Amino acid sequence: MGFTEEFLRRMEPRMQRAFAAMRELEKGAIANPDEGRMVGHYWLRDPGLAPNSFLRTKIETTLDRILAFSQDVVSGKIKPPSSPAGRFTQILSIGIGGSALGPQFVSEALAPDNPPLKIRFIDNTDPAGIDHQIAQLGPELASTLVIVISKSGGTPETRNGLLEVQKAFRDAGLDFSKQGVAVTQENSLLDNTARIEGWLARFPMFDWVGGRTSEMSAVGLLPAALQVKENPAALLALCWYWASEGIGNKVNQGLTVYGNKGSTDQHAYIQQLREGVHNFFVTFIEVLRDRPPGHDWELEPGVTCGDYLFGMLQVDIQLLRYRTMTFFSMNAMTEERNILQGTRSALYSNDRESISVTVQEVTPRAVGALVALYERAVGIYASLVNINAYHQPGVEAGKKAAGEVLALQKRVLAVLNEARHIEMIYKIIQHMAANDRALIAEGSCGSPRSIKVYLGECNVDEDMLAA
């Protein structure tokens, strides 16, 4: 990334304001004024940062409960009543957005080859996807720990997934409550349901932790337990700002993240980045160690599988275009490591800048450090471009719009399902179409089954209207 010392000096006042804003957040300042909510995900990694002893105790107590519960599940002390295996062997996590992405990321990065419990996710309300996950479990449904994650306790997609899974349990003759765990705010609808029905366990999501930054809370820790120049976050945020400023994004800024995996995806994408519109920058995340000591071998003299990936560099491509950032993700292994280096050179030779982030190996500490790095960088960048990174009115607007559609559908069905209204509905359509009032009725009114109704002008057979 080619920014200069002059750029750093010019950005110094803005960075000081961003650091001051971050300090205020850590002290408990209100970050979401609409909800009167603090932002405390930073405290989850270090409870000592929390502004009072009550919050520190809540964080520490929750962590202790998660560790104890996960140990009891893995050891078989806590077990499902109808499992042929006599213990839990599977996890089914139900959640959406931040309640799914964090656990998915950590499970992919850190799951051992043979975890004590294998994890699956239902992360949207797609019936085909839900059916697939349940079918894949098959008879192991009786050995499945179901973790339901929703901060509000009323997220429609999560509720739908829960209801679908509960039906599968009923169909299999299983008691869901003996295998269900809730992660939600205390006294939410989900929390109260789990308490009344006697679910296996309940863990809190704190009011001051947003879903998108909840990986270090019970949201991420429970599934995981079962399976400036010297400020890296500030430098990363400055790189984002530099790239954004360089391509002219002066207003409506922000980062939209696309996820891709290299070297798999770079074969389909790098040429566009190198030769297409110059509206991005690239972050290469490199993992130095390919495999655990003693597990690597040479495909040919002097060359391992990981050497190839090194050439490509483990890519996290962050594409900024009108608030756009794209991520390509590769595990830097050694000719692939040469491809990684080749990709950097190919992009740079065509004036495409890049950043490199290097970790020694993939460990819980390294993954946690990357999560912390990007959480900080996003917060600092948001300050630089005057965005509230801790508010999501667009999500609420989407939920409201979806609710209005469903309410309309219910009203339509309520009328259509009333048999006594059918003839009246037909007569109303016939009347409005005949008088050119907003409806097109194509077909013959003498044959009601032939009529198709649209919005617009009438096109009904006039001879049949008389009938």
PEURGI-V291792 format. One record per residue. SS is DSSP state (helix for helix, strand for strand, loop for the rest). PHI is phi in radians with two decimals (NA if undefined). Layout:
SS:PHI  SS:PHI
This chain:
loop:NA  loop:-1.67  loop:-1.32  loop:-1.85  helix:-1.07  helix:-1.11  helix:-1.10  helix:-1.06  helix:-1.14  helix:-1.14  helix:-1.51  helix:-0.95  helix:-1.07  helix:-1.14  helix:-1.16  helix:-1.12  helix:-1.15  helix:-1.14  helix:-1.11  helix:-1.11  helix:-1.10  helix:-1.16  helix:-1.10  helix:-1.14  helix:-1.05  helix:-1.15  loop:-1.46  loop:1.83  loop:-1.13  strand:-1.22  strand:-1.79  strand:-2.06  loop:-1.14  loop:-1.10  loop:-1.88  loop:1.04  strand:-2.01  strand:-1.37  loop:-2.18  loop:-2.14  helix:-1.13  helix:-1.14  helix:-1.22  helix:-1.13  helix:-1.44  loop:-2.56  helix:-0.96  helix:-1.13  helix:-1.36  loop:-1.04  loop:-1.26  loop:-2.63  helix:-1.20  helix:-1.08  helix:-1.19  helix:-1.04  helix:-1.14  helix:-1.06  helix:-1.10  helix:-1.16  helix:-1.12  helix:-1.11  helix:-1.05  helix:-1.08  helix:-1.16  helix:-1.09  helix:-1.09  helix:-1.13  helix:-1.12  helix:-1.11  helix:-1.12  helix:-1.18  helix:-1.21  helix:-1.12  helix:-1.31  loop:1.63  loop:-1.11  loop:-1.74  loop:-2.49  loop:-1.31  loop:-1.26  loop:-2.07  loop:-1.39  loop:-1.06  loop:-1.35  loop:1.34  loop:-2.81  loop:-1.33  loop:-2.10  strand:-2.34  strand:-2.10  strand:-2.06  strand:-1.74  strand:-1.98  loop:-3.09  loop:-2.43  loop:1.12  helix:-1.09  helix:-1.37  helix:-2.20  helix:-1.12  helix:-1.09  helix:-1.02  helix:-1.11  helix:-1.04  helix:-1.18  helix:-1.14  helix:-1.20  helix:-1.35  helix:-2.06  loop:-1.07  loop:-1.21  loop:-1.08  loop:-2.26  loop:-1.19  loop:-1.08  loop:-2.34  strand:-1.50  strand:-2.00  strand:-2.21  strand:-2.28  strand:-1.95  loop:-2.10  loop:-2.78  loop:-1.86  loop:-1.32  helix:-1.03  helix:-1.12  helix:-1.15  helix:-1.12  helix:-1.03  helix:-1.10  helix:-1.11  helix:-1.18  helix:-1.12  helix:-1.12  helix:-1.21  helix:0.93  helix:-1.14  helix:-1.29  helix:-0.99  helix:-1.19  helix:-1.99  strand:-1.81  strand:-1.54  strand:-1.78  strand:-1.85  strand:-1.85  strand:-2.09  loop:-2.76  loop:-1.05  loop:-1.30  loop:1.41  loop:-2.33  loop:-1.05  helix:-1.01  helix:-1.10  helix:-1.20  helix:-1.05  helix:-1.08  helix:-1.06  helix:-1.07  helix:-1.10  helix:-1.11  helix:-1.21  helix:-1.06  helix:-1.11  helix:-1.07  helix:-1.12  helix:-1.08  helix:-1.08  loop:-1.57  loop:1.27  loop:-1.89  loop:-1.63  helix:-1.04  helix:-1.04  helix:-1.40  loop:-2.28  strand:-1.76  strand:-2.27  strand:-1.90  strand:-2.11  strand:-2.87  loop:-1.19  loop:-1.07  loop:1.25  loop:-1.28  helix:-1.02  helix:-1.13  helix:-1.08  helix:-1.16  helix:-1.08  helix:-1.11  helix:-1.19  helix:-1.15  helix:-1.46  loop:1.27  loop:-1.08  loop:-1.05  strand:-2.81  strand:-2.38  strand:-2.20  strand:-1.48  loop:-1.80  loop:-1.46  loop:-0.99  loop:-1.65  loop:-2.06  loop:-1.33  helix:-1.00  helix:-1.29  helix:-2.13  loop:-1.77  loop:-1.06  loop:-1.55  loop:-1.65  helix:-1.02  helix:-0.97  helix:-1.70  helix:-1.25  helix:-1.14  helix:-1.06  helix:-1.16  helix:-1.13  helix:-1.46  loop:-2.32  loop:NA  loop:-1.06  loop:-1.83  loop:-2.09  helix:-1.01  helix:-1.13  helix:-1.16  helix:-1.11  helix:-1.11  helix:-1.08  helix:-1.11  helix:-1.10  helix:-1.05  helix:-1.15  helix:-1.04  helix:-1.12  helix:-1.10  helix:-1.14  helix:-1.20  loop:-1.81  loop:1.55  loop:-1.40  loop:-1.61  loop:-2.32  loop:0.91  loop:-1.50  loop:2.70  loop:-2.20  loop:-1.75  strand:-1.78  strand:-1.92  strand:-1.80  strand:-2.48  strand:-2.12  loop:-1.94  loop:-1.38  loop:-0.92  loop:-1.43  helix:-1.20  helix:-1.10  helix:-1.71  helix:-2.21  helix:-1.11  helix:-1.08  helix:-1.08  helix:-1.17  helix:-1.33  helix:-2.01  loop:-1.56  loop:-1.11  loop:-1.47  loop:-2.34  loop:-2.65  strand:-2.48  strand:-2.09  strand:-2.01  strand:-1.66  strand:-1.84  strand:-1.88  strand:-1.84  loop:-1.25  loop:-1.50  loop:-1.34  loop:-2.45  loop:-1.04  loop:-0.92  loop:1.51  loop:-1.86  loop:-1.57  loop:-2.65  strand:-1.69  strand:-1.20  strand:-2.65  loop:-0.89  loop:1.43  strand:-2.32  strand:-1.85  loop:-1.01  helix:-1.18  helix:-1.08  helix:-1.14  helix:-1.16  helix:-0.97  strand:-1.14  loop:-1.56  loop:1.07  loop:-1.08  strand:-1.76  strand:-2.06  strand:-1.59  strand:-1.93  loop:-1.74  loop:-1.79  loop:-2.60  loop:0.85  loop:1.30  loop:-2.05  strand:-2.28  strand:-2.02  strand:-1.90  strand:-1.88  strand:-2.15  loop:-2.30  loop:-1.64  loop:-1.28  loop:-1.96  loop:-2.68  strand:-1.05  helix:-1.12  helix:-1.19  helix:-1.24  helix:-1.14  helix:-1.02  helix:-1.11  helix:-1.13  helix:-1.12  helix:-1.00  helix:-1.13  helix:-1.10  helix:-1.20  helix:-1.16  helix:-1.14  loop:-1.93  loop:1.18  loop:-1.80  loop:-1.48  strand:-2.60  strand:-2.12  strand:-2.14  strand:-2.07  strand:-2.07  strand:-2.12  loop:-1.18  loop:-2.79  loop:-1.48  loop:-2.34  helix:-0.96  helix:-1.16  helix:-1.16  helix:-1.12  helix:-1.09  helix:-1.14  helix:-1.16  helix:-1.04  helix:-1.11  helix:-1.02  helix:-1.30  helix:-1.06  helix:-1.12  helix:-1.07  helix:-1.10  helix:-1.09  helix:-1.21  helix:-1.05  helix:-1.03  helix:-1.13  helix:-1.15  loop:-1.92  loop:1.04  loop:-2.00  loop:-1.52  loop:-1.32  loop:-1.99  loop:-2.32  loop:-2.47  helix:-1.10  helix:-1.10  helix:-1.13  helix:-1.13  helix:-1.09  helix:-1.12  helix:-1.12  helix:-1.11  helix:-1.10  helix:-1.11  helix:-1.10  helix:-1.15  helix:-1.10  helix:-1.13  helix:-1.11  helix:-1.11  helix:-1.03  helix:-1.11  helix:-1.17  helix:-1.09  helix:-1.13  helix:-1.08  helix:-1.33  helix:-1.15  loop:-1.41  loop:-1.52  helix:-1.00  helix:-1.23  helix:-1.62  helix:-1.01  helix:-1.11  helix:-1.11  helix:-1.08  helix:-1.05  helix:-1.13  helix:-1.10  helix:-1.09  helix:-1.05  helix:-1.17  helix:-1.16  helix:-1.15  helix:-1.14  loop:-1.86  loop:0.90  loop:-1.94  loop:1.34  strand:-2.08  strand:-1.80  strand:-2.12  strand:-1.53  strand:2.20  loop:-1.96  loop:-1.17  loop:-1.33  loop:-2.30  helix:-0.89  helix:-1.19  helix:-1.50  loop:-1.43  strand:-2.05  strand:-1.92  strand:-2.35  strand:-1.39  loop:2.42  loop:-1.47  loop:-1.27  loop:-2.48  strand:-1.61  loop:-0.98  helix:-1.11  helix:-1.11  helix:-1.43  helix:-1.05  loop:-1.13  loop:-1.19
